[in-house]
C-alpha cells in the first residue's frame, strides 16, 4: 500500500443531484416550485368552484322555500 491518497471531492454530477434534491441550486428548485405553485392554484380554483356551487345551491334552496311558503299562504287564503 504505497502511494499518496488523493481526495478529489465530489463530482459535478453529485453537486447537481444534491442541489436538485435539497434545493441549494437554482436549476432544480425552480421547477419544483413552479409545479407546486400550479398545484396550489389548481386547488384554490377547485375550492372556489365548490364554494360557488354551494352558494348557488343554498340560494336556490332558499328561493324554493320562499316559493313554497308563498304557495301555502295563498292556499290558506283561498280556504278562508
Order of alpha helices (4+ residues) and beta strands (2+ residues): alpha-alpha
